[in-house]
Each structure stands twice: as C-alpha cells, then as structure tokens.
Amino acid sequence: FPSHDRIGGSSTSNYLSFSLYNQNEILNINGLGNIGIGTTNPATLINGTAIYFRPNPNGRFLDLYSNTNEADINLISNNSGDGSGIGGIYFTRARGQTDAHLQVAAIKAVQGGTNGTLAGGKLYFYTKSDGGGTLETSPAMTIDTAGNIGIGITAPASKVQISGVGQTIMRLDSDTLTNVSQFQIKAASQGVLVAGMYGPNPVAGTLFEANTSGAAYLGTSTLGT
C-alpha cells in the first residue's frame, strides 16, 4: 500500500476500516460481517418495525451509501451475442436443500438483439418449483427490449402478455363492494370497456359494465336501455 493509505480498526466500535490518503474511510466491515461502502454503520438504515416491509435485521448486509448522489450497483460484462448474459442477482439456499439446485430465484439481464454496437437489453425473472426440480430454464417473467412484459412467455407480442396452460390466467379480487374488481380498456378520452364488477352504478362513458347485482349496461348509464 502507498505510505499514506491505511487499514485500521477500532476495539471499541469493533470494525475494520479501509481508507486512502487524505480521504475518509471508504470501506468498513463491522463485527457481524456487514460491509459498508461510504458508511461506517452498515445494516442500520432499515425500517424500525416489522410492520413495514423491511429486510431481516439479523441478516448480512452490503450497504452502499452516497451522501449527495445515487448509490448504484453496476454489473459489467464484455459478453456479446443475442441472449448472452450480462449480469444477474441469484438467490441461493445454502442449507437444507436436498437436490443439487441451490438457486431458488434469480433476476438476470441479457443482451437483446444482434446489433453488436447498438444492442438492447432484456430482463429475465426466474423462480424454482416447489418440491424439487431446477431453477426453471424458461423465465417466469420477461421484460423485453421494447418494454413489453411476458408472464409465462419469453417473446410477448403486446405491452402485457400472459400465457398459461390448464390454469386461471388472470384473476381480479376485491374485499369491498364499492369500486370493486375490474379490468378497464380506454382509448384516450373515449369510452371505457369494463370487464368485471364496479359497485351499484356505472362509470360515465362506460361502453359495457356489469354491476354488483349482475345487471349489465351496454353503452348507457341506465339499466335496460
């Protein structure tokens, strides 16, 4: 190390720190094995109560802290070719797994398209079936180079495409009797096509709607006309 760079520690705070000449500490490892880059207190900025969504405070953390700008993770690869992997985050179960497939979920970025200098990117989301099997070779969800979302299909032909065999493809539930489950199709300021239930009265401009009593409205807000 250059003479002014430093690796130090604290017997009172129980952490190991790394710093460069004339710089604040840039990396810290505390006594629990948590790593902080840009912070001396990793694993402390989490929700204070379990009521809210939060990570397990007893887990292990890698914190990237920026005081005035974004804190980013940049995964870099020189891989090329359509479908080539660029980088991913894999979730691995290290204990108790009796099969050889320890990864139970993943998010992976791949190159999309064959233009080597202007290539696009796709995101694959993987899950592993319960009761054995591998991390599925086909992603559970895909976001393609056009921003289209495919669930159960890797080449969606529309903004959202859902594909499944022998199962309910999509279900809308609600726990209230007003403004309840519905699926709307609307073109700019034109009429609305509503499939589902929407309380006792239709929405203005609705082309078709069924209310909670099972009454159907077709191009009108008055039942039976």
Secondary structure as the mmCIF struct_conf table of DSSP 4:
data_model
#
loop_
_struct_conf.conf_type_id
_struct_conf.id
_struct_conf.beg_label_comp_id
_struct_conf.beg_label_asym_id
_struct_conf.beg_label_seq_id
_struct_conf.end_label_comp_id
_struct_conf.end_label_asym_id
_struct_conf.end_label_seq_id
TURN_TY1_P TURN_TY1_P1 SER A 3 HIS A 4
STRN STRN1 ARG A 6 SER A 10
TURN_TY1_P TURN_TY1_P2 SER A 11 ASN A 14
STRN STRN2 TYR A 15 SER A 19
TURN_TY1_P TURN_TY1_P3 TYR A 21 ASN A 22
STRN STRN3 GLU A 25 ASN A 30
TURN_TY1_P TURN_TY1_P4 GLY A 31 LEU A 32
BEND BEND1 GLY A 33 GLY A 33
STRN STRN4 ILE A 35 ILE A 37
BEND BEND2 GLY A 38 GLY A 38
BEND BEND3 THR A 40 ASN A 41
TURN_TY1_P TURN_TY1_P5 PRO A 42 ALA A 43
BEND BEND4 LEU A 45 ILE A 46
BEND BEND5 GLY A 48 THR A 49
TURN_TY1_P TURN_TY1_P6 ALA A 50 ILE A 51
BEND BEND6 TYR A 52 TYR A 52
TURN_TY1_P TURN_TY1_P7 PRO A 57 ASN A 58
BEND BEND7 GLY A 59 GLY A 59
STRN STRN5 LEU A 62 LEU A 64
BEND BEND8 ASN A 67 ASN A 69
BEND BEND9 GLY A 81 GLY A 81
TURN_TY1_P TURN_TY1_P8 ASP A 82 GLY A 83
STRN STRN6 GLY A 85 THR A 92
BEND BEND10 ARG A 95 GLY A 96
BEND BEND11 ASP A 99 ALA A 100
STRN STRN7 GLN A 103 GLY A 112
BEND BEND12 GLY A 113 THR A 114
BEND BEND13 GLY A 116 LEU A 118
STRN STRN8 GLY A 120 THR A 127
STRN STRN9 LYS A 128 LYS A 128
TURN_TY1_P TURN_TY1_P9 ASP A 130 GLY A 131
BEND BEND14 GLY A 132 GLY A 132
HELX_LH_PP_P HELX_LH_PP_P1 THR A 134 THR A 134
STRN STRN10 LEU A 135 LEU A 135
HELX_LH_PP_P HELX_LH_PP_P2 GLU A 136 GLU A 136
BEND BEND15 THR A 137 SER A 138
BEND BEND16 ALA A 140 ALA A 140
STRN STRN11 MET A 141 ILE A 143
TURN_TY1_P TURN_TY1_P10 THR A 145 ALA A 146
BEND BEND17 GLY A 147 GLY A 147
STRN STRN12 ILE A 149 ILE A 151
BEND BEND18 GLY A 152 GLY A 152
BEND BEND19 THR A 154 ALA A 155
BEND BEND20 ALA A 157 LYS A 159
STRN STRN13 VAL A 160 ILE A 162
BEND BEND21 VAL A 165 GLN A 167
BEND BEND22 ASP A 175 ASP A 175
BEND BEND23 LEU A 177 ASN A 179
BEND BEND24 SER A 181 SER A 181
STRN STRN14 GLN A 182 LYS A 186
TURN_TY1_P TURN_TY1_P11 ALA A 188 SER A 189
BEND BEND25 GLN A 190 GLN A 190
STRN STRN15 VAL A 192 MET A 197
BEND BEND26 GLY A 199 ASN A 201
HELX_LH_PP_P HELX_LH_PP_P3 PRO A 202 VAL A 203
TURN_TY1_P TURN_TY1_P12 ALA A 204 GLY A 205
STRN STRN16 THR A 206 ALA A 210
TURN_TY1_P TURN_TY1_P13 THR A 212 SER A 213
BEND BEND27 GLY A 214 GLY A 214
STRN STRN17 ALA A 216 LEU A 218
BEND BEND28 GLY A 219 GLY A 219
BEND BEND29 SER A 221 THR A 222
TURN_TY1_P TURN_TY1_P14 LEU A 223 GLY A 224
#
